[in-house]
């Protein structure tokens, strides 16, 4: 089977997920001045994800200052997502759960099968995708195939500052 990531400049797939804080989150309903930042993470079983998600939570006000709304999403079920929210102390960070394999594939996420009893049978690897609100245009997509090669939140904030100051267009639009 061929794998395909999302191309900047194209329209993001529809996405609706349940939230650990109750209710649901739908991409097309999100309002922001500059971007919607979707941080796909591996799930509760991943200690590297915990560090990354807590960094994102701690920097939420800085993202908000830049007109960027953030959500973290995994393939975890409701029980794991609620436990994650409580144990990790995600605070005001929207924590989406129940991403299906079909949704993960539509978003170009890499999938992994379990190698030990701590991991779910199948889960998605990390990705950070920035979407323009209103149009649903993919602005930027960074994919990982393991828990270690991630874009740090400080780098994302610096990048948002630079591209907003320069009205920088999406890059990597040619496959």
For each residue, the residues with C-beta under 8 A, 3 or more apart:
1:
2:
3: 108 110
4: 108
5: 108 141 143
6: 10 12 13 107 108 129 138 141
7: 10 138 141 172 173 175
8: 138 139 140 141 170 171 172 173
9: 137 138 170 173
10: 6 7 137 138
11: 135 136 137 138
12: 6 15 27 107 129 131 136 137 138
13: 6 103 106 107
14: 26 27 28
15: 12 26 27 38 103 107
16: 24 25 26 27
17: 24 25 73 96 97 98 99 103
18: 23 24 25 78 81 96 97 98
19: 22 23 24 25 94 95 96 97
20: 78 81 82 84 85 90 95 96 97
21: 85 94 95
22: 19
23: 18 19
24: 16 17 18 19
25: 16 17 18 19 29 30 71 94 96
26: 14 15 16 29 30
27: 12 14 15 16 30 36 38 131 136
28: 14 136
29: 25 26
30: 25 26 27 36 69 133
31: 69 133
32: 35 36 67 68 69 133
33: 67 68 133
34: 66 67 68 133 160 164
35: 32 66 67 68 69 130 131 132 133 139 160
36: 27 30 32 68 69 70 71 130 131 132 133
37: 63 68 69 70 71 128 129 130 156
38: 15 27 70 71 73 127 128 129 130 131
39: 52 53 56 70 71 72 73 126 127 128
40: 72 73 74 99 104 107 109 124 125 126 127 128 129
41: 46 49 52 53 72 73 74 126
42: 45 46 48 49 74 112 123 124 125 126 147
43: 46 49 74 75 76 80 84 120 123
44: 74 76 80 81 83 84 87
45: 42 118 119 120 123
46: 41 42 43 49 50 147
47: 50 51
48: 42 51 52 147 148 150
49: 41 42 43 46 52 53 74 126 147
50: 46 47 53 54 88
51: 47 48 54 55
52: 39 41 48 49 55 56 126 150 153
53: 39 41 49 50 56 57 72 88 90 93 95
54: 50 51 57 58 88 89 90
55: 51 52 58 59 152 153
56: 39 52 53 59 60 70 72 93 153
57: 53 54 60 89 90 91 92 93
58: 54 55 153
59: 55 56 62 63 153 154 157
60: 56 57 63 64 70 91 92 93
61: 64 65
62: 59 65 66 157
63: 37 59 60 66 68 69 70 153 156 157 160
64: 60 61 67 68 69
65: 61 62
66: 34 35 62 63 157 160 161 164
67: 32 33 34 35 64 164
68: 32 33 34 35 36 37 63 64 130 160
69: 30 31 32 35 36 37 63 64 133
70: 36 37 38 39 56 60 63 93 94
71: 25 36 37 38 39 93 94 95 96
72: 39 40 41 53 56 90 93 94 95 96
73: 17 38 39 40 41 95 96 97 99
74: 40 41 42 43 44 49 80 81 84 96 97 99 123 124
75: 43 97 98 99 100 101 104 120 122 123 124
76: 43 44 80 81 84 97 98 120 123
77: 80 81 97 98
78: 18 20 81 82 97 98
79: 82 83
80: 43 44 74 76 77 83 84 97
81: 18 20 44 74 76 77 78 84 85 95 96 97 98
82: 20 78 79 85 86
83: 44 79 80 86 87
84: 20 43 44 74 76 80 81 87 88 90 95
85: 20 21 81 82 88 90 95
86: 82 83 89
87: 44 83 84
88: 50 53 54 84 85
89: 54 57 86
90: 20 53 54 57 72 84 85 93 95
91: 57 60
92: 57 60
93: 53 56 57 60 70 71 72 90
94: 19 21 25 70 71 72
95: 19 20 21 53 71 72 73 81 84 85 90
96: 17 18 19 20 25 71 72 73 74 81 99
97: 17 18 19 20 73 74 75 76 77 78 80 81
98: 17 18 75 76 77 78 81
99: 17 40 73 74 75 96 103 104 124
100: 75 103 104
101: 75 104 105 111 122
102: 105 106
103: 13 15 17 99 100 106 107
104: 40 75 99 100 101 107 109 111 124
105: 101 102 108 109 111
106: 13 102 103
107: 6 12 13 15 40 103 104 127 129
108: 3 4 5 6 105 127 141 143
109: 40 104 105 124 125 127 143
110: 3 124 125 127 143 144 145
111: 101 104 105 122 123 124 125
112: 42 119 122 123 124 125
113: 121 122
114: 117 119 120 121 122 123
115: 119
116: 119
117: 114
118: 45
119: 45 112 114 115 116 123
120: 43 45 75 76 114 123
121: 113 114
122: 75 101 111 112 113 114
123: 42 43 45 74 75 76 111 112 114 119 120
124: 40 42 74 75 99 104 109 110 111 112 127
125: 40 42 109 110 111 112 143 144 145 146 147
126: 39 40 41 42 49 52 143 144 147 150
127: 38 39 40 107 108 109 110 124 141 142 143 144
128: 37 38 39 40 140 141 142 150 151 156
129: 6 12 37 38 40 107 138 140 141 142
130: 35 36 37 38 68 138 139 140 141
131: 12 27 35 36 38 136 137 138 139
132: 35 36 135 136 137 139
133: 30 31 32 33 34 35 36 69
134:
135: 11 132
136: 11 12 27 28 131 132
137: 9 10 11 12 131 132 170
138: 6 7 8 9 10 11 12 129 130 131 141 170
139: 8 35 130 131 132 170
140: 8 128 129 130 170 171 172
141: 5 6 7 8 108 127 128 129 130 138 172
142: 127 128 129 150 151
143: 5 108 109 110 125 126 127
144: 110 125 126 127 147 148 149 150
145: 110 125 149
146: 125 149
147: 42 46 48 49 125 126 144 150
148: 48 144
149: 144 145 146
150: 48 52 126 128 142 144 147
151: 128 142 155 156
152: 55 155 156
153: 52 55 56 58 59 63 156 157
154: 59 157 158
155: 151 152 158 159
156: 37 63 128 151 152 153 159 160
157: 59 62 63 66 153 154 160 161
158: 154 155 161 162
159: 155 156 162 163
160: 34 35 63 66 68 156 157 163 164
161: 66 157 158 164 165
162: 158 159 165 166 168
163: 159 160 166 167 168
164: 34 66 67 160 161 167 168
165: 161 162
166: 162 163
167: 163 164
168: 162 163 164 171
169:
170: 8 9 137 138 139 140 173
171: 8 140 168
172: 7 8 140 141
173: 7 8 9 170
174:
175: 7
